[in-house]
């Protein structure tokens, strides 16, 4: 098969026929006209959120989004969830809740085998879909408006429920890195299914990010510091170019040994609070690098109106 014929066929579908090595500048922006925002992951409990808020104020460093309750929102009491929602609302921070029910909670054990894990974090059976949706609705009733999704089938169901009025229209869905997407076609499918924002795999090159940006309008959530278990890379000095080719984008900062060990219900909350403060410091460093090397790039102010801020 002639490769050029394949590339032309992809272009007829509206996809790039190759990664964009010319690195075109993205003209797309957030609704406030800005290029990039900051996401802090692993904000598991109210005390960790308190640490983020105080460090953000201390450094005058906006934090726009929190990936929270990675341990599973099921494991927080309604009192804890209400306190969390109120604190985030007061600080004008978006919260993306990680619902509890997931393949690793299920009695099926394929997912924990080395080869079975390659099948991905999709929910197993109709009951599991019902469980995770119930957990999402529990959090919605408390006031949360953003949720993490790893399963394309679940993403489709949730957006259909929005159309039916079972889920409020202002609820947003972020697709996780664990969904494993890293090419323009996959990115386009997620947007078509109703993803509000999506996290591609972490090790993509600038031409690969540019190729995805060409075909989608939703924000991309890009790891610039990632767990050792995922490769342990730090891309701070690439941030100006990532912004230029991939805007609008969130920068994700997740240092640590592994997500599987760090975000557990028995993890030391004081250690998580320490890491949260460090992540805000790293965000400040990233902002400084961007300002010196791509001064045209605009960072959103605190609490832009399009964020899925809780409504407790």
C-alpha positions, 0 to 999 in steps of 0.5 A: 500500500502506498503511504501517500494514498493512505495520508490523502485518505486520512485528510479526506476524513478531516484528519492530518495525514501525518504528525505536524512537524512544521508545528503550526501555532494554535489559534484556539483559546479558552472562552476567556481568550487565554492560552493555558490553565493549571490543574492540580491532581490528587486533591483527595480531602478537604485538608489537601484542598486547604493546602492548595488554596493557601499556597495559591494565595501565598504565591499569587498563583491561580489554580483553575482545576482540581482532580480530586478523590482519586481514591474514589468519591465513594470513600468520602462521607457526605459531610466531607464532600459538602465541605470540599464543595464549599471550599472549592466554590469559595476559592473559585476552583473547578473540581473534577471528581473521580467516582469510586466504582471502577474496574479495579474495584470489581471482583473480575481480576483480568484488569490486575494481570500484566496482560489483562491491564492492556484492555484498559480501564473500562467498566465490566458489566451493566451493574458496574455502569449503574454503580459508577453513574449512581456515584456521580449522581450522588456527587451532583446532588451535593453540588459537584459539576465535573467528573473523570471518565475512563470509559468511552461507553460511560462517556456516551451514556452520561451525555445521553443522560444530560440530553434526557435531563437526568444530569444537569446541562452544566456538568462536564466530563473529563477523559482520563489518561487511563483511557489511553488516547494519543492520536487525532482520530481518538481525540476526535471520537472523544469530542464527538462523544461529548468529552468537555476536555481530555488527557492524552497519553503523557509521552506525546511529541510536539508534532503529535500534540499539534496533529491532535489540536488541528482536529479538536476544539476542546482543551487538552490536559497535558502532563508536564510532570508525571509519575515515575511509574509512567516514565517520570519525565519533567517537561517544564522547559517545553511548556512555552512550545506546548502552549503555542501548538496545543492551546487551549491546554491545561498543564498537569503536575503529578510527581510521585512514585505511582498513582496506584500507591499515592492516591489510596484512602490510607495515604498520609494526608499530611504528605498529600498536603505537602505534595499539593503545596509543591505542585503549586510551587511548580506551577509558579515555576512553569509560569515564570518559564512561559513568561520569559520564553513565550510572553504572548501566552496568557494564563487565565485569571482565577475563576473564569466563568466557564469552569465547572465550579461546585454549586453546593 
